[in-house]
Amino acid sequence: MTALFDGIITSKTRIKLLVRFFFNPEARSYLRELAKEFDVSSNAVREELNQLTRTQLLQSEKNGRQIYYTANTAHPLFSDLKSMVTKVMGIDQVIDGILIRLGDLKSAYLIDDYSEGKDTGIIDLLLVGDVNRHHLNDLSGKVEKYINRKIRTLVMSQAEFLDCSPKLKLRPHLLIWKQD
């Protein structure tokens, strides 16, 4: 998951936080949620959150008893970190290796875990358009070997997507590609 960051950042928890917040800048999380997700102590996560907040890479907002953290999109390094995280997660390879080669694709979404910045090893893609499934499976297999992650796809026509849109809005999702 983190080979790109391993030589630069030594804290595995910090790497997970950067991936979590900079892959999907709209993601909001609080301390205990992150500690449980990463399976590390609250103190380890707190220390990294404090450091990232001090450097202004993250912003914090108190809501009741919880302090929620988000990426600071105004930080001068935001776009560079977002780009690096996208590479770490292999999404740049998914876009270059699959999406732009599929033909009549209208849009592509990451759904569920990856859309929230959780690198679970399985990338769930929702593809909207007229897609040759055999070609999709071939391209997916090649990219899976390169990025060392499994890719699951759900293909819908534009009409099917419009019908399912209300349900999709209830699930975590992130638009990663759209036809110009």
N, C-alpha and C positions, 0 to 999 in steps of 0.2 A: 504494500500500500504506500509506503512512505519513502521509497528508495531515493527519490529526488531530494527530500528534505533531510535524510539521515545524516549526511556529512555536514550539513549546515546547522541543523537544530538537534540538540542532543536529548531534549526532553520529549519522550513519546506522548505525554499528556498534552504538551504545548502543540505538537503536530496535530493531534486529534482535534484540539480546539480550533486551530487555524482552518483545518479541513471543514469542520462543522459550521463555522461562521462565515468563512470566505467563499465557500462553494455556493451557498444560498444565503445572500446577505439579509434576506427577510426573516431568517431563522432567529428565534428568540429562545433562550434556555436559561434555566437557573441552576445553581450549584448542585443541589442533591440529584436533580435529573441527570446532569452530566456525569457526576460521580458514579451513579448507577449504570448509565449507558457505557462508560469506559471501564467499569469494574475496577476503580481505584478509590482511594480514600478521599473524603471531602476535603481534607487539608491539602492534599496534592493538587486537586483541582482549584481550590481557593487560591493557593500560591500562584499558579499559572494565570488564573483570571485576574488577580491583582496586578501581576506584571504586565499583562497585555492591556489592562485598563490604564495603568500608569504611562505606558508608551502611546496611549490613545489609539491603539489598533482596535480595541473594543470600547463600546459605550455601555454604561450600566444605567438602569432605571428601576427605582424601587416601586413596587406595586403591592401594597399591603405589607406582609411580612417577607415577601420574596423579592430578591434583586434579580432582574432579568438582564441578560447580556446580549448584545448584538454587535455585528461588525460596524465599524465606523466608516461609512462609505465616503466621507469627506477627507479621510486620511490620504496624504500624498502617495502612499504605497498601496492603497486599496486595489487599484486595477492590476498592479503587478502581482500582488499576493493572490488575487482571484484567478489570474491566468496560471500561476504556478499550481494552485490547488486543482484547477481543472486538469492540468497535465498529470498531477499525482493520481487523480481518480480515474484517469484514462478516458475522460469524456471527449477530449480533443481527438483521440484516435477513433472513438465511436462516430463522431461527426465526419472526420476526414475519410475513414475507412468504410463507413456504411451509408450514412444518410445522404451524402452528396452523390452517391453512385446508384441510388435506387430508382431513379426515373421520376414518375409523377407523384412525388411526395409533397404534401401540403405543409405539414408541421410534424414536429417530434417533441415529445415530453418525457422527462424522467418522472417516474411516479414512485411513491412510497419512500423507502429509506434513503436512497441516493438523493432524492429531491430535497431532503432535509440535511444533507451533508453527512449522512451516516454511511461509511464505507463498509458494507456488509459482505462484499465479494460477489453480490448478484445485482446486476444493473437491470432494472425493469424499465423498458421503453414502450411508450405508446406511440405508434406511428399512424398518421392520418393521411390517406391517399390511396392510390392504386399501385400496389407493391407486388412485385413478383416474389412470392414466398420462397421459391427455390433459390433465387439469387440472394435474397435476404439471409437465408440460412447459411449459404456459402460464405458470404461476407462476414456474418456474425462469428462463424467458426474461426476464421482467420484472425479477426480482431481479438477474440477471446484468448487465443494463444499469445498474442502480443502483449495484452494488458493484464493477463493472469487473473481474469474475472469472468464469471458467467454472465451472458446476456440473455434475458428473456424478453420476448417481444409480443406485443398485442397490436394487431393491425386492424384499423377501422376505415371504412369509407367516410367521406365528409358527412354524409347523412347520418350514419351510425354515430359518429362523434357528436354531432349536434343533439341527437337524442339522448346520449349519455352525459352530456356536458353538466347538467345539474348534479349528477352523482360524482363526477370527476372533481368538482369543486369542493366536495366533502373530504377528498383524499389529498394527501400531500402531493403536489405536482409542480413541475418547473419546466417552462418552455425552453428548449435548448436549440431549436432550429425552426425556421419558418421560411417558406418559399418567398422570394422577393416579388 
